[in-house]
Amino acid sequence: MIRTVDDGLSYLVKVNDASVLDDYLNSAVDLARQYASRTGLCGILVTRHGHDTYTVAVSEAVPFGETRERQDP
């Protein structure tokens, strides 16, 4: 499941089956990248909250054109 949290800026990715994780994350990153490319100011931050839950967000903390990953503490 990919759910929009903030239109164009943030997406929640939650999976029940690990076999679809990469596809879901790639789709969410593509959606966020579309917004980021229009502004040219932000990159993409992928945050792992658990083995089945991630957030993909447009982030000013990431340089434009880059995608970074982090683990939620």
N, C-alpha and C positions, 0 to 999 in steps of 0.2 A: 504494500500500500504506500502510495505517495500522497501526502496531504499538504496542501498549501497552508502555511502558517501566516505568512505575510505576503500578499500578492506580488510575485516576482522576486521577492527578497529572501524568503526562507521557506524551506520544505522539510517536512518530517517524513522520514523513511522508516517503515516498520515492516519486518518480514517474519513469516512463520516458517519459511523454508530457505535454507542457506543457498540453495541453487539459484535463486532469483536475486540475491543480494546485489551482485555486480550490475545486473541489468537495471535494477531500481535506482541504485546510486548513480550510475551513468546517466540515466534519464533525468534525475533531479539536478545533477550538475549541469547538464545541457540546458535545462530550463533556467537555472540561475545565471548561467553564462550568457544567455540571450539578453537578460536585463543588464548584466554587468557590461556587456559590449556596447550597449546603447549609451551608457554614461561615460565609459572609459576611465573610471575613477577607482573601481574596486575589483578585488579578486574574489575567489570562492573559498570558503572555509567549510570543511566536512568534519563534523564532531561526532565521535562515537560515544553514545551514552550507555550502551550495553551491547551484548552480542547480537541483538535483534533490532536495535533502535539507533538511528542516526539523524542528525540535522545537517542539511546542506543550506548554506546561507551566503548571500552576497555580503562581503565584509570589507570595510575600509582598512582593517588591520592587515589585509593581504594585498600586495601590489597587483595592479591591473595585469591581467594575462596569466596569473598564477593561481594554482589550486593547492591549498595546504590542508593537511589532516591533523587532528588532535584527538586525544583521549579525554573525555570528561573526567575530572578527578573523582 
